[in-house]
């Protein structure tokens, strides 16, 4: 009986390990890539190791207009070629993974702007910034998503119910909390915030955030090296790390 129990427990552990590797491989293009290696360190590490990967940047980096909208491990970067994306369609924002359960890590407005929540959006807000602080005369949009649990129960504040249009919020306003909602997809996701900067269509509307060409590199806006081509082992303020690319 003990042998049977031991074999059963061993098989369960094997399945868990295979599942973890499959998740990482599926999201980040295999366990040998730099993104996957850092994420395995995050997933397997003890509390101290995980905390060492967490970026907390509540104040603006010097010379940068935005604050980081959530604390966490910035595990998937802008222009990242890995994972459900390809080199033809790289990651169009950043994913900030929470070191907590769904619904606990706060999400803040990265900049002043006008918040909209479309009626059908369960976990998403978009914020219009009339004047791009780095490109005067242009309008941009800030996209925040995955703010709900797996079942679609949202963690967005009641101040932003479905149908909200053009509600002004200043930088640092609490918007909600990170979650792990992934729509109707069967692909599991970790608790995180997906944040991206979306271009305007020239007519006062946001473009399709899923298309990489419609997004901007968040690095100079955050003052952090969050572009895959100039990534750093430790996220620290320093626009020049990406501006030089």
C-alpha positions as CSV (number, residue, x, y, z in Angstrom):
1,X,0.0,0.0,0.0
2,X,2.8,2.4,0.9
3,X,4.5,1.7,-2.4
4,X,1.3,2.4,-4.3
5,X,0.8,5.7,-2.4
6,X,4.4,6.6,-3.1
7,X,4.1,5.8,-6.9
8,X,0.8,7.8,-7.0
9,X,2.4,10.8,-5.3
10,X,5.4,10.6,-7.6
11,X,3.1,10.6,-10.7
12,X,1.2,13.6,-9.4
13,X,4.4,15.5,-8.8
14,X,5.6,14.6,-12.3
15,X,2.3,15.8,-13.8
16,X,2.6,19.1,-11.9
17,X,6.2,19.6,-13.2
18,X,5.3,18.8,-16.8
19,X,2.3,21.1,-16.5
20,X,4.5,23.9,-15.3
21,X,7.0,23.4,-18.1
22,X,4.2,23.3,-20.6
23,X,2.7,26.5,-19.3
24,X,6.1,28.2,-19.6
25,X,6.9,26.7,-22.9
26,X,3.5,27.6,-24.3
27,X,3.7,31.2,-23.2
28,X,7.4,31.9,-23.7
29,X,8.6,29.7,-26.5
30,X,10.4,27.0,-24.6
31,X,12.4,26.7,-21.4
32,X,15.7,27.8,-22.9
33,X,14.7,31.3,-23.8
34,X,15.7,34.2,-21.5
35,X,12.1,35.1,-20.7
36,X,11.3,31.5,-19.8
37,X,14.4,31.2,-17.6
38,X,13.4,34.2,-15.6
39,X,9.9,33.0,-15.3
40,X,11.0,29.6,-14.1
41,X,13.0,31.3,-11.5
42,X,9.9,33.2,-10.5
43,X,7.6,30.1,-10.6
44,X,10.0,27.8,-8.7
45,X,11.6,30.3,-6.3
46,X,11.0,30.7,-2.6
47,X,9.4,33.9,-1.3
48,X,12.7,35.8,-1.1
49,X,13.7,34.8,-4.7
50,X,10.3,35.8,-6.0
51,X,10.4,39.1,-4.2
52,X,13.8,39.9,-5.7
53,X,12.1,39.9,-9.2
54,X,9.3,42.2,-8.1
55,X,9.5,45.8,-9.4
56,X,7.9,48.4,-7.1
57,X,8.0,51.8,-8.8
58,X,5.2,53.8,-7.4
59,X,6.9,57.2,-8.1
60,X,7.8,58.2,-11.6
61,X,11.3,57.5,-12.8
62,X,13.3,60.7,-13.4
63,X,12.4,62.1,-16.8
64,X,9.6,59.7,-17.4
65,X,5.9,60.7,-17.4
66,X,4.2,57.5,-16.4
67,X,4.2,55.5,-13.2
68,X,4.2,51.7,-13.3
69,X,0.5,50.8,-13.0
70,X,1.1,47.7,-10.8
71,X,3.8,46.2,-8.6
72,X,5.1,42.8,-9.7
73,X,7.4,40.7,-11.9
74,X,7.6,42.2,-15.4
75,X,7.8,38.8,-17.0
76,X,6.7,39.4,-20.5
77,X,8.1,42.5,-22.2
78,X,7.2,44.7,-25.1
79,X,8.4,43.3,-28.5
80,X,8.9,39.9,-26.8
81,X,8.9,37.3,-29.6
82,X,8.1,34.4,-27.3
83,X,5.0,32.7,-26.6
84,X,1.6,32.8,-28.0
85,X,3.1,35.5,-30.2
86,X,5.7,35.1,-33.0
87,X,8.4,37.3,-34.4
88,X,5.8,38.5,-36.9
89,X,3.5,39.5,-34.1
90,X,5.5,40.1,-30.9
91,X,4.0,41.0,-27.5
92,X,2.4,44.4,-27.8
93,X,2.7,45.5,-24.1
94,X,4.1,44.3,-20.8
95,X,2.7,41.7,-18.4
96,X,3.2,42.5,-14.8
97,X,2.8,39.3,-12.7
98,X,1.4,39.5,-9.2
99,X,3.0,37.9,-6.2
100,X,-0.5,37.4,-4.7
101,X,-3.8,35.8,-5.4
102,X,-6.3,37.3,-7.8
103,X,-8.0,40.5,-6.7
104,X,-5.3,41.7,-4.3
105,X,-2.6,43.6,-6.2
106,X,-3.7,47.2,-6.9
107,X,-3.8,48.6,-10.5
108,X,-3.3,52.4,-10.8
109,X,-3.7,54.9,-13.6
110,X,-0.3,55.3,-15.2
111,X,-1.1,58.9,-16.2
112,X,-3.9,61.5,-16.2
113,X,-6.6,60.7,-18.7
114,X,-10.2,59.7,-19.5
115,X,-11.3,56.2,-18.7
116,X,-13.7,54.2,-20.9
117,X,-15.1,50.7,-20.2
118,X,-17.0,49.2,-23.1
119,X,-20.2,47.5,-22.2
120,X,-18.9,44.0,-23.1
121,X,-15.6,44.4,-21.3
122,X,-15.3,42.2,-18.2
123,X,-11.7,42.8,-17.2
124,X,-10.5,45.7,-19.3
125,X,-10.3,49.5,-19.1
126,X,-8.8,51.9,-21.7
127,X,-7.7,55.5,-20.9
128,X,-7.5,58.3,-23.4
129,X,-4.5,60.6,-23.0
130,X,-5.3,63.7,-25.2
131,X,-1.7,64.9,-25.3
132,X,1.1,62.3,-25.6
133,X,3.7,63.7,-23.1
134,X,6.5,62.5,-25.4
135,X,5.0,63.3,-28.7
136,X,3.1,66.7,-28.4
137,X,0.1,66.9,-30.7
138,X,-0.6,63.2,-30.7
139,X,-3.3,61.3,-28.7
140,X,-2.7,57.9,-27.2
141,X,-4.6,55.3,-25.2
142,X,-3.5,53.3,-22.2
143,X,-4.9,49.7,-22.1
144,X,-5.3,47.7,-18.9
145,X,-6.6,44.1,-18.9
146,X,-7.0,40.8,-17.0
147,X,-8.6,42.5,-14.0
148,X,-11.0,39.7,-13.3
149,X,-11.0,36.1,-12.0
150,X,-11.1,33.0,-14.3
151,X,-14.9,33.1,-14.3
152,X,-15.0,36.7,-15.4
153,X,-15.9,38.3,-12.0
154,X,-14.2,41.6,-12.3
155,X,-11.8,43.3,-9.9
156,X,-12.4,46.7,-11.4
157,X,-13.7,49.4,-9.0
158,X,-17.4,50.1,-9.0
159,X,-16.5,53.6,-10.1
160,X,-16.0,52.2,-13.6
161,X,-19.0,50.0,-14.4
162,X,-19.6,48.6,-17.9
163,X,-20.6,51.5,-20.2
164,X,-18.4,54.0,-18.5
165,X,-17.3,56.7,-21.0
166,X,-14.7,59.4,-20.7
167,X,-14.4,59.5,-16.9
168,X,-11.4,61.7,-16.0
169,X,-8.9,60.2,-13.4
170,X,-5.6,61.7,-12.4
171,X,-2.3,59.7,-12.4
172,X,-2.2,57.3,-9.5
173,X,-6.0,56.7,-9.2
174,X,-6.9,53.2,-8.1
175,X,-8.6,51.4,-11.0
176,X,-8.9,47.9,-9.7
177,X,-6.8,44.7,-9.0
178,X,-5.0,42.2,-11.0
179,X,-6.6,38.9,-12.0
180,X,-6.3,35.9,-14.3
181,X,-9.2,36.2,-16.7
182,X,-8.5,35.0,-20.2
183,X,-11.9,35.2,-21.9
184,X,-13.1,32.0,-23.5
185,X,-9.6,30.7,-24.1
186,X,-8.7,27.4,-22.4
187,X,-5.2,28.6,-22.0
188,X,-4.5,29.3,-18.4
189,X,-2.7,32.5,-17.4
190,X,-1.0,33.6,-14.3
191,X,-2.3,36.5,-12.2
192,X,-1.1,39.6,-13.9
193,X,-1.9,43.0,-15.5
194,X,-1.4,43.4,-19.2
195,X,-0.6,47.1,-19.9
196,X,0.0,48.7,-23.3
197,X,0.1,52.0,-25.0
198,X,-2.2,52.1,-28.0
199,X,-2.1,54.6,-30.9
200,X,-5.1,56.7,-31.9
201,X,-6.7,56.1,-35.3
202,X,-6.5,59.8,-36.2
203,X,-10.2,60.2,-35.7
204,X,-10.3,60.2,-31.9
205,X,-10.7,56.4,-31.4
206,X,-8.2,53.7,-30.2
207,X,-6.8,51.2,-32.7
208,X,-6.8,47.4,-32.3
209,X,-4.5,46.7,-29.4
210,X,-3.9,43.1,-30.6
211,X,-1.8,44.4,-33.5
212,X,1.7,45.2,-32.6
213,X,2.0,48.0,-35.1
214,X,-0.8,49.9,-33.2
215,X,1.3,50.1,-30.0
216,X,4.2,52.1,-28.6
217,X,7.2,51.0,-26.6
218,X,6.4,51.7,-22.9
219,X,10.1,52.0,-22.0
220,X,10.6,55.8,-22.4
221,X,7.2,56.5,-20.8
222,X,8.0,54.4,-17.7
223,X,11.7,55.1,-17.6
224,X,12.2,51.3,-17.3
225,X,13.9,48.9,-19.8
226,X,10.8,46.9,-20.7
227,X,11.6,46.4,-24.4
228,X,12.7,42.8,-25.1
229,X,15.6,44.1,-27.2
230,X,17.2,46.0,-24.3
231,X,15.9,44.0,-21.3
232,X,17.8,44.0,-18.0
233,X,18.0,41.3,-15.3
234,X,16.8,43.9,-12.7
235,X,14.3,46.5,-13.6
236,X,15.7,49.9,-12.6
237,X,14.9,53.4,-13.7
238,X,17.0,54.3,-16.8
239,X,15.5,55.5,-20.0
240,X,18.8,55.4,-21.8
241,X,18.9,51.6,-21.6
242,X,16.2,51.5,-24.2
243,X,16.6,54.9,-25.9
244,X,20.0,53.7,-27.2
245,X,18.5,50.8,-29.2
